Amino acid sequence: MRLIAKTLAGLEPVLAQELEELGAQGIEPLNRAVAFEGDKALMYRANLELRTALRILLPVHQGKVRTEEDLYRLVRTVDWSQYMKVNDTLAVDGVTNSKFFTHSKYVALKTKDAIVDQFREATGRRPNVNVYAPRLRVNVHIFNDECTIALDSSDDSLHKRGYRLSSVEAPINEVLAAGMVLLSGWKADRPLLDPMCGSGTLVIEAGLIATQRAPQLNREHFGFKRWPDFDEALWGQILEAAKQRVRKSPVPILGSDKDFKAMRLTEQNAMAAGLEDTIKVQRKKFEKLEPEVEAGMILMNPPYDERLSEADIGAFYEMIGDQLKQRFTGFDAWIISSSTDGFKRLGLKSSQKIPLFNGALECRFVKYELYAGTRK
């Protein structure tokens, strides 16, 4: 069957690689998504194991729509009794990038109307809406005049791993954090450090990768588990196989932050993720931090100029550059930021730049190879 995995802008190649490693066929990168072919077992595994996917969708119908009547008729052509009963609950998510439909909530409302009207005409009753825990979640995507109607096998977004008990201001999305670790090329083959770890999302995602722990291993609710064709025995086998793959991290993973609250949050969240023996946390300002290992990988999400004055941002990024040059020779450092001026003030020569979005902020994810003397 044809499936679609949704992701964040810039992470499509990483998600495609993840799907290839899972055994998916017919992989086709799209805009903020990757289409692929797979069976029911692969759909279950994709929800459980993909680190850079937000949702796994199963398209059930598509067609051209230019008016609300077109949309209504297209939705009505699906026999919704295959997927739910009249006493089940329903939720609809709409996404539109079209001159014909400019409001995603209206698309969702019109889709919901078509589904409940079908049941009302057939049974005299209508299913209720439950946006928080529906029996069936439907996704409707319109691009220009192309409409795809899909079932959401994930239900809640897959960026919600369940370990984030608390967070600091503006925490990084878990899917973006996992994507950054994978984009850096880190294979749990050398120590990893986040010297401004906040509530620990980057080091926790790295810890999940290092221990081969599926990101949704402790999650109980998936959309597909409420579908009529849910195979409980198959799901049990997949879940048990994922548990058997968990291992001890072969390398140290270190988090540091100047803020005491951030350090405590990282410890709490790491424990919730089952990584309390994997991640080491300390409280220290970056300008006073000494490396505990001779070489490794640094991943950093420093504050952007949205939270610092122009004068402060220059001095702050100069400090980061000086510290990296003076104390972290032998490391590779990856920094994500939306601050163009901040990158300039680092005083470092980059070897790779990748465009990413952190929420609505257009950022660059930049690699610096920190070596002594001139590079040969």
N, C-alpha and C positions, 0 to 999 in steps of 0.2 A: 504494500500500500504506500501511497505517496504521503509524506509528512512534511511539516514545516517547523523548523526550530527558530524562534525569534531571539534576537540578541541586540546588543548595543552597537551603534555606529563605530566602525573600525575593528570590531572583533569578528567579523565574518570569516576571515581566513583561519583564525584560531579555532572557531567553532567547526568549520569544515574539516580541519585536521582531527579534532576530537571525534567527529562522526566517522571519519575514515578508520580511526583506531578502534571504534566500536563495531566496525564491520558493515556500516551503511553503504548502500550502492546508489548510483545515479545522483551523486552529490552536486548541487548547483547553488553557488553563492548568489544571494539576492541582496537587496537593500535592507540592512538590519535584520537579515534572516538568511537561513540556508535551507533549501529544499532537499529532500533525500528519500530513498526507497528503503523500506524495511518491513519486518513482520511485527506481530504483537509483542514478541519478546524484546525486540529492539526498541519499540516505543516505551516499554516499561523501563528498560535500561537507560534510555536517553533521559527520562525524567529523573532517574535515580543518580546517574553518574556524570552527566554533562556539567561542566563547571562554568561555561560561558553562555548557556542558554537561559532565556527568561521564561519561555513557554514552549510546549510541544503541541502543535495543532494538527488535527486530522481533517483535511478538507473533505466535504461531502457534496458540494455543489458549487458551480460557478457559472457566470453568464454576464451579459452586458446590461447595464442599468444607467438610465439618464434622468429618470423621474422617480418620484416616490412611488408611483403606481408600478413602475418596472421593478423596483426593489421589493415591494409587497408581493407581487406575483411570483418573482423568483424564489423568495423564501417559502411561499405556499406550495411550490412544486416539490419540496422535500417532504417525505412522509415522516413527520416528527414522532409518530407513535413507535418507530423503530428504536428510538433513543430515550424516550421517557414516557411516563404515564400521566394521566390528567391530574392525579393527586401528588405528582412530584413538583419540585420547585425549579425555577429557571432564572438564569442571569444572562445578559447579553452585553458584550463589549464591542463597541464600534470603533473602527479606525478608518479615516478617510483622507485622501490626498487627491481631490477632484474638484473641478469647477462646477460639477453638477450637484455635489453634496459637500457642503462646507462645515457642517456641524456633526461631529462624531456621535454626540449624545442623541441627536435626532435620528441618525442611522440606526442606533441601538434600539430606540423607542419604536421605530417603524418595523424593525425586525421582530421585536417582542410582540407587537400587535398581530403580525401575520401568523406567528406560531400559536398564540392563544386563541385567535379566531378560528384556526383550523381545528383545534380541540373543541371549542365551543360549538361549532357547527356539527361535529361528529358525535359529541357526547352530551351536549347541553350544559357542560361545565368547562371551566378554564383553569389551567395551572396557575399557581401563584408565583410571584417574583421573590427571590431571596438573593440579594447581592453579595452576602457574606459567605454563605455555605449552601450553594444551590446543588440540586441533584445533577443538573446539567448546565454547564457554562458554554455559551455559543460565542464565537468570534466572527465578526463580519468586517471584511477589509475591502475598501473600494479605492482603486487607483485609476484615475481618469474615469472610464466607464466600465472597467473590469471589476466585477464583484466576486469575491471568494467567501463562501460560507463554510466555517469549520467548527469542529468540536474541540474544546480546550481540554486536553488530557491532563494538564497540570493543575488546573483550577487556580490556586494562589500562585503568584509569581515565584519562579524558582530561585530568584535572588534571595529569598527569605529562607536562610539555612536553619534558623531556629536557635543559633548560638548567641545572637546579639541580645543580651539581656538589658544592656544600657549602652549609650554611646555619647561621645562628645559632640560638639556642634559640627554640623556638616560632615558626617561620616561618609566615607567612600562606599559606593555600591559594591556588594559582594561579587557580583558578576564582573564588574570592571576590575576589581582587585585581582580576581583569579585570572582574568585576561592579561593583566599587566605581568603577573608572574610567568604565564605561559609565553607571552610575547618576548620576555627577556631571555628566553632560552634556558632558564634555570631548570635543571633536571634532578634536584636534590643531590647534586654531586659536589657541592661546596657550601660552606656556611652562608647563611642569609641574614642580613641585618636591616631593620627599619628603624632609623634613629629618631624619627618623629612619629611614633606608632599610633598616637591617638587612642582609640578604643580597640585597636589591634587587628583590624580587618585584613590588612596585607599579610601580616605574619600568620594569622590564622588560616587564610586561604593557602599560603605557602605550606603550612603545617599539614593541611588536608592533602595536598599534593604529595608531600614527602612521605606521609604515612599511607598513601594510596587509599585514603578513606573517602568513600563516595560522599559528595556534599549534602545529599539528602538522606543519609543513612538513618537518621533519627526522626525523619518526617513521617507522619502517619496518614496525612490526608492528601490524596491525589484525585484529580477529576476522574481518571479512568477506573478507579476503584468503585465508583458509583454507576458505571455503565452496565447495561444488561449483560454484556458478554465478558465481564471481568473474570479472568482465570486466576483464582486464588492460589491454586497449586503452582502454576507457572511463576507467579509473583513471589511466592515463598522461596522457590529455587533460586531466583535471581537475587533476592535479598540476602539469602544465606551465602551465596557465592561472593557477593560484595563484602560481607562481613569477614569471610575467610581470607580476603586479600589484604586486610589491614595489617600493617607491619610497624615496626619501630623506625623512627626517622634515622637515616644514616648520617645526618649532619646536624650541627647546631642551628637553631633558628632563634634569633635574638631580637627583642623589641626594647626600645628605649624612648623615654619622653621626659621632658623637664617638669611635666605636670603630675603631681601625685595622684590626682583623680584619674587621669588617663592611664597611669600604670595599673591602678587597681581595677579599672574597667577591662583592660586587656587581660589581666589575670582571671577575672570572673568569666569573660567571654571565652577565653581559651579553655577553661574548665568545662563550660557548657558544651564546647565542641569536642570534648574528650582529649584535649591536647595539653593538659596541665603538665605532663611529663616531657612534652616536646618543645614548648616555647619558654624561653627564659626572658624575664622582664626586669629592667632596672630603671630607676629614676635618675636622669642626668641630662643636663643641657648638652646639646650637640657640640657646642664650642669647647666643652670640657671632656668629651667622650674620647676614650682611647680604645682602639680595636683590640678585641680579645683573641683574634686569630690573625694569621699572617696574610691571608687573602680570602676573598669571598665576593658575594654579590650584595650590593646595597640597593634597596628599593625605597623611594622616598616620595611622599605626597606633602610637601611643605605648604604653609599658608600662601594663598595667592594675594595679589594686590587688592582684591575685593575686601579683604579684612585688614589690610595694612595701609598706612599712608605712603605716598610716593617716596618720601625721604627714607622711611623705615624699610621699604621693600628693597631699595638699593643696598643699604647696609646689611640687611639680613641675608640676601643672596650672595653678597661678597663674602660674608662670614662662612656660608656653606661652601663656596668655592675654595676658600683658603683652607678650611678644615679638611676637605677632601684631598687637596694637593699635598698638604703637609703630613697628614696622619694615615691616609688610606691608600698609599701606594700598593699596587698589586690587586686592588679591587676593581670591579666594574660597578659603576653607579648608574642607576636609571632613575630619572626624576620626572614626575608629571607636574605640569603647571600651566596655567593660562596666562602667566605673566611673561610677555615678550621681553620687557626690560629686565625682569629678574634673570632670565636665561643669559642675557648679555652681560649682566654684572657678575655672573659666576666666574668668568675668566677662564673657562675650560673649553677645549675643542671637542665638539661632539663627533661621534662616529655613526650615529643612527638617529633618525627622527620619525616618529609615528604619530599621525593625527588621531586624537581620541576626544570623546566628550565626557566630562565629569558633570553629570546632570545637564544643565543647559549651557555650561561653560565649554567653549571650544579650547582644547588644550593640546599640548605637545608632550609626548612621552619620549624622552631623549636619553640616549646612552652616552656615557663618558668612560673611556678606558683610562684608568689612573696608573701611569707608569713613571718610573724615575728617569730623568734625563730626556734625551730625544728618542723618538720612536724609530726603530729600524725595522 
